[in-house]
Amino acid sequence: MEYVIGPVLALLIGTTFTLYKSKNTDKKVEEVIAKVDTKILEQNTAISTQTLKVLTPVAMSINKINKQLGL
C-alpha cells in the first residue's frame, strides 16, 4: 500500500507546486512584455521625431538648390 500512496502523493504535490509557480511566472512575463512594448513605442516616436528634425533642413536646402538651378 505504501508503494502506491507515496508516489501518488508526491505526484499531486509536485503538480500543485508546478501550477503555482507557472501562474506566478506567467504574471511576471506579462508585466515584462507590457513594459517592453511601451519602451518600443516610446523609442519609435523619439526616433521618428529626431529623424524629422535632422532631415527637415536637408530637404529645405535641396529645395533651394533646385530653385536656383531651375529644376
Secondary structure, 3 states (H helix, E strand, C coil): CHHHHHHHHHHHHHHHHHHHHHHHHHHHHHHHHHHHHHHHHHHHHHHHHHHHHHHHHHHHHHHHHHHHHCC
